[in-house]
C-alpha cells in the first residue's frame, strides 16, 4: 500500500486480494488491515479454505462469504451472445438444443466456454482439484483410494450413492479401506466445492442423512 502511494500519490480505497489462502498467516494481516477502517477489501480464492466455516477466529463476524459458481445455462448463452426469444423458429430451436448439449457436456467454467481446447482445460481443472484441493490440502496418504473415490463420484453424478456401495466397490478392487475412511474422504471431497451431495428426501433427519 505504501508502494501504491509512492506510485500514484494517494492511498487506495479498495483492496483486492486474490488466492490469498496460499499465504501463511494471511488472516492476521487482513484482520489488522480491516481494523484500520480505511479500506474496502475483497478476498478471493479457488479453495474452500475461504468459506465462512473455515475462517480463522480473527475474522469471525467481519466477513460476508459468497460462492461463485460456473455459468448457469442462461449465463452461458449470454457469454455466447445468444438471445432467447419467446417465439423461435424450428431452426433457432435446433441451434439452442445444440448449445444445451455443449453446456451439458463441457459445463460452464468461463475459460472452458470461451476457450477452444475445452477438454484440455477441464483435465487441468480436475488435476488441480484432485491434487491441490483434496490430496495436498488434507494430507491424504492413500493416493490410490483418493483417485478412485474422486473418479467414482464423477462417473456416478446425479445417481444415488451410499457409503456402503463405495466401500464394497473399493474392496472389490483390493484397495485398503475402511468405512470411516470412505466417510472422511467423502466429506473432504465435498469441501473442494467440486461435488455437491443431496440428502434423500424424508421428514426424518436420520433417513435424510442415510444416503451417504
Number of C-alpha atoms within 10 A of each C-alpha: 10 10 9 11 11 10 10 9 10 11 15 14 9 11 13 11 13 12 13 19 18 11 8 8 11 12 17 14 11 16 16 12 15 15 11 8 8 12 14 12 15 13 15 17 14 16 19 18 18 19 16 15 10 10 17 15 11 13 15 13 9 11 13 9 13 10 11 8 10 15 17 13 15 12 14 21 18 13 14 12 9 13 10 13 9 5 8 11 9 9 9 13 14 12 12 17 12 12 17 16 12 13 19 11 9 14 19 20 19 13 13 18 20 13 12 10 11 15 12 12 14 16 11 11 12 15 12 13 20 21 17 15 22 23 20 12 14 13 11 14 10 13 12 12 19 20 14 16 20 20 13 15 17 12 10 10 12 11 8 13 15 12 17 14 12 20 20 15 15 20 13 9 10 9 15 12 14 13 13 11 15 20 17 11 20 20 14 18 23 14 17 19 16 15 16 12 15 12 14 14 11 10 8 8 11 9 12 14 13 11 16 19
